[in-house]
Amino acid sequence: MAEIETRRSRSSQVVGLLLSLMICFAAGGVGALATTQGLDSWYDTLDKPTWNPPNWIFGPVWTTLYCLMGVAVWWIWRVGEWKKVKPAITIFIVQLVLNSVWSLLFFGLQNPGAALIEIVVLWLTIVATTVLFFRRSVFAGGLMVPYLLWVSFASLLNFMIWNLNRV
């Protein structure tokens, strides 16, 4: 679908962008709280595949992804009438909540099995969000692709960790 010229004022666009970024980083903050509590103890004791990334990589990757997500949802909001973009933004919010819930399940509750089930649902909502974003804007949809790829990788990693540590 062709990009639509925005009718929103410049100031409302700036506020919208800042709000979109803040919401995404707030969701990331919730996940980070659960993650940092589990990283220094429980997570280090788990058996992991040899291709498990070093712990330091997760912060920069997630910071980048939350930034891309914030810009993507803002772009969708700014280029469409609310009635038309509401479904895409709603599913985006659902996947953002599920994103935080995964960290709480995996690290907070130390339950890779429950997190594995949840990440499948998360992945499906990211696919749905990305498709809906692409229908409104190739740019916004494209911004979601790295996130989809990373969560695909994280899903496989979650499965491997669960499988290696089953009792």
C-alpha positions in Angstrom: 0.0 0.0 0.0 1.3 3.5 -0.8 2.5 5.7 2.0 0.0 8.3 3.1 1.0 11.8 3.7 0.5 12.6 7.4 -2.0 15.3 8.5 -0.7 15.4 12.0 1.1 18.6 13.2 4.8 18.6 13.6 4.5 18.9 17.4 2.1 16.1 17.7 4.4 13.9 15.5 7.3 14.7 17.9 5.2 13.9 20.9 4.0 10.7 19.2 7.5 9.6 18.4 8.7 10.2 22.0 5.7 8.5 23.4 6.1 5.5 21.1 9.8 5.2 22.1 9.0 5.6 25.8 6.4 2.8 25.7 8.7 0.4 23.9 11.6 1.1 26.3 9.2 0.8 29.3 8.3 -2.7 28.1 12.0 -3.4 27.7 12.6 -2.1 31.2 10.1 -4.5 32.7 11.9 -7.4 30.9 15.3 -6.1 31.8 14.4 -6.1 35.5 13.5 -9.7 35.4 16.5 -10.5 33.2 19.1 -8.9 35.3 17.9 -10.6 38.4 18.2 -14.0 36.8 21.4 -13.5 34.7 23.9 -13.4 37.5 22.8 -16.6 39.2 20.3 -19.0 37.8 20.9 -18.4 34.0 24.7 -18.9 34.4 24.1 -22.4 35.9 22.0 -23.6 32.9 23.4 -25.8 30.2 23.3 -23.8 26.9 24.1 -24.6 23.3 27.6 -23.7 22.1 26.2 -21.0 19.9 24.6 -19.2 22.8 25.5 -15.5 22.5 27.5 -13.8 25.3 25.4 -12.1 27.9 26.8 -8.6 27.0 25.2 -8.8 23.4 21.6 -8.8 24.7 21.5 -5.2 25.9 22.7 -3.6 22.7 20.5 -5.8 20.5 17.4 -5.2 22.6 18.0 -1.5 22.8 18.3 -1.4 19.0 15.1 -3.5 18.5 13.0 -1.4 20.9 14.1 1.7 19.1 13.2 0.2 15.7 9.8 -0.9 17.1 9.1 2.5 18.6 9.8 4.2 15.2 7.7 1.5 13.4 4.6 2.0 15.5 5.0 5.8 15.4 5.2 5.6 11.6 2.0 3.6 11.4 0.2 6.0 13.7 1.5 9.1 11.8 0.6 7.9 8.3 -3.0 6.8 8.9 -6.4 7.6 10.3 -6.9 6.1 13.7 -9.8 3.9 12.5 -7.5 2.3 9.9 -4.4 1.9 12.0 -6.0 0.8 15.2 -5.9 -3.0 14.5 -2.2 -2.8 13.7 -1.4 -0.7 16.8 -3.5 -2.9 19.0 -1.7 -6.1 17.9 1.6 -4.2 18.3 0.7 -3.5 22.0 -0.3 -7.1 22.5 3.1 -8.3 21.3 4.9 -5.7 23.4 3.1 -7.0 26.5 4.0 -10.6 25.5 7.6 -9.5 25.0 7.8 -8.4 28.7 5.9 -11.5 29.9 8.5 -13.8 28.3 11.3 -12.3 30.4 9.2 -12.6 33.5 8.5 -16.3 32.7 12.0 -17.2 31.7 14.1 -15.2 34.1 11.7 -14.1 36.8 10.0 -17.4 37.3 13.0 -19.4 36.0 10.6 -21.4 33.8 12.0 -22.1 30.3 9.2 -24.5 29.5 6.5 -21.9 30.1 8.6 -19.3 28.4 8.9 -21.6 25.4 5.1 -21.9 25.0 4.7 -18.1 25.5 7.4 -17.2 22.9 5.5 -19.2 20.3 2.5 -16.9 20.9 4.8 -13.9 21.0 6.3 -14.9 17.6 2.9 -15.3 16.1 1.8 -11.8 17.2 5.1 -10.3 15.9 4.3 -12.0 12.5 0.8 -10.6 12.6 2.1 -7.1 13.6 4.7 -7.2 10.8 2.2 -8.2 8.2 -0.2 -5.5 9.3 2.6 -2.9 9.3 3.7 -3.9 5.8 0.1 -3.4 4.6 0.2 0.2 5.8 3.9 1.0 5.2 6.8 -0.9 3.7 9.1 1.2 5.9 7.4 0.4 9.1 7.1 -3.3 8.2 10.7 -3.4 7.3 11.6 -2.0 10.8 9.9 -5.0 12.4 11.9 -7.6 10.4 15.0 -7.5 12.6 12.8 -8.0 15.7 11.1 -11.0 14.1 14.4 -12.5 13.1 15.8 -12.0 16.6 12.8 -13.5 18.3 13.0 -16.4 15.9 16.6 -17.0 17.1 15.5 -16.5 20.7 12.8 -19.1 20.2 15.3 -21.7 19.1 17.6 -20.7 21.9 14.8 -21.0 24.4 13.9 -24.4 23.0 17.5 -25.6 23.3 17.9 -24.3 26.8 14.7 -26.0 27.9 15.7 -29.2 26.2 19.2 -29.2 27.7 17.9 -28.6 31.2 14.9 -30.8 31.5 14.7 -32.8 34.6 
